Amino acid sequence: MISPESNKSFGMPLSVLITGSTGAIGPRVVNVLHHARCKVGAFSFDAPESGMFPRNVEVVIGDITNKAAVA
């Protein structure tokens, strides 16, 4: 598991994109990585409910099968 201590060894925040971030386990993954001081992006088909993610998580709404949305 990534911890705040292990993330420091990279020299800069680890950037992670979570697809399906509003699904069954996505919110937990986003919050664990955020707590580990990773720079987290959340990509989902549906908009997250208010307060689902910390404020500095970048949220992108789109379909993972749409090349333009992913770009």
N, C-alpha and C positions, 0 to 999 in steps of 0.2 A: 504494500500500500504506500502511496505517496504521502509523506508527512511534510510539515513546514520545514523540518530539519533537513530531510533528504532533498527537497526542492532547492535549498540554498546551494547545493553542490553544483548546480547548473550555472551559477553565476548571474542568472537573470530569471525572471519568472518563466516557468514552463507554460507554453500556450497550448490549449487543448480545445478542440471543437467536439461537442457532444451532439450527435444526430439523434433524433427521436427524444429530445430533451424533456418533452411534456408527457411522455409515456409512463408506463408503470414504474420503471426504475430510474428513468432519466433525471428527475428532480433530485433524487438522492445522490446520484453521481455528480451532478453539477455542484451541489452544496459541499460534498466531500472535497472535491478538487478546489473549490473556492476557498474552503477552510485551510487547505494545504498551500494557499497563496499562489495558486496557478492562475494564469490569465485564461478565463473560461468564456467560450462562445457557445451559445445554445442555438441549434438549428432544429426547427420543428415545423410540421405541417400546420399545427394549430397554435394559436397565440397562447402564451402561458397565463394562468390566472394571476391576478394582482397579488404581489408578494410571494410568488412561487420561488423566485430567484433573488439573490442579493442584487442591489442596485447597479453595481458595476459589471454585471454579466451582460455581454453583448448578445442580444436576441435577434435572430434572423428567421423570418417566417417564409417557408417555401417547401417545395416538393423536391426530395433528394434525387428523383429521377429527371428533374428539369436542369439541364446543363447551365442555363442562364442563371437560375436561382442559386445554384451551387457556386458559380463563379463570383 
